[in-house]
Amino acid sequence: MSELSQLETRISAALDRIKQGVEGLEAPSAAPEAPAPDAAANERVVELTAMLDDEKTANAQLEERVKLLKERQDGKLAELESNVDAGRSRSARMDRELQRLRHVNAELRDINSQLREALTEGVSEPHLVNKAMLAELEALRATRSADAAEMDSILEELTPIIEKEASDATG
């Protein structure tokens, strides 16, 4: 039991010390009051707010200009891509026609060579004459197609220039 009374005494002493510590603490003080703004500070706030609004307006205008420039650039890029595709198409057509012309001319040379050999041998080969005539006609057609492809290409290049000059002359 003596132990119990010793423990009770010790607990009472500890509680007294805690009570004294709590009483020693100050009550929390209120937050310091912000100083009342003066007229100069108010003017500065108004001035800075106006400057901020001006900067926001300028920023919005710049963003609008950038947007317009991007739209113009995208339109111009699409136009240029279209022109490149059209040029490639014309070039491919001309290349096909020139290949055809080369092939037909090679055939014509071969048939003419066979016809010459037949004539030097004194043999008349009517089918060689017919083949030569057909090859020559095909060569003429191929030449005409190549010329037409070249003219189409030239006209497609000149048309926008002529239209621009006509619109400049009228407007």
Secondary structure, DSSP 8 states (H G I E B T S, - for coil): -HHHHHHHHHHHHHHHHHHHHHHHS-------------HHHHHHHHHHHHHHHHHHHHHHHHHHHHHHHHHHHHHHHHHHHHHHHHHHHHHHHHHHHHHHHHHHHHHHHHHHHHHHHHHHTT---HHHHHHHHHHHHHHHHHHHHHHHHHHHHHHHHHHHHHHHHHHHHH-
